[in-house]
Amino acid sequence: MKGLKKVTSYILITFVLLITIISLLGVWEVISLEEVIRKIFVSLFIIFVASVIVLFIFSVLIRDTDHHKE
């Protein structure tokens, strides 16, 4: 479980760094910030919804499996 937390922490740190770099490039007008930020938020929303669905499926399957063992 500690390994999963460590990997998740590194992934979140990477996301923060990428969003920071993209924001800085947008502030300096190297890239069009409006379109990039919209795509980032839409992508994160899609990942969030997929994660919620997967978590729901795993929680239902694990709960049923643990309940039958008792």
N, C-alpha and C positions, 0 to 999 in steps of 0.2 A: 504494500500500500504506500510506503514511503517513496518507492521508486516512481509510482504513478503521480504522486504529488510533486515530486521534483521535476518530472518531465512536463507536467502541466504548468508549473511555474516558469520553466524556461520557454515554453510556447507562448505564454502570456507576455513575458518580457520581450520576446521577439516581436509580437504584435504591437506592443507599445512603441518599441523602437521604430518599426516600419511606419506606423501612423505618424510618429513624430517627424521622421524624415520626409514623408509625403507632405505633411503640413508645412514644414520649413520650405520645401521646394515651391509650394503654393504661395506662401507669403512673399518669397523672392520672385514670384511670377515666372518660374521656370516651367511649371506645368499649370494646366487649368484645374484649379482646386475644386470647383463646384462639382464637376463631373466625377472626379476621382473620389471625393468624399461620399457622394451619393452611392457610387458603386461599392465602396467599402462598407457602408452601413447596410446596403441591401444584401451583400455577401454575408456579413456577420449575422443578419437576421435569418437568412436561409440556414446557416450553420447552427444557429440557436434552435430553430424549429426542428431541424433534423436531430439535434442532440436531445431535445425534449422527447421526441417520439421514441428514439432508441432507449433512453432512460426509462420511459414508461413501459416499453416492451420488456426490458430486462427486469424491471421491478416486479412486473406481473409474473414472468416466468420463474424468477428466483423465489418469489413468495410462494407460488404453487408448488415448486419442487421442495422447499423447506417444510411446507405444511404436510406433504405426503410422507415425509421421513419420520414424523413424530408418531 
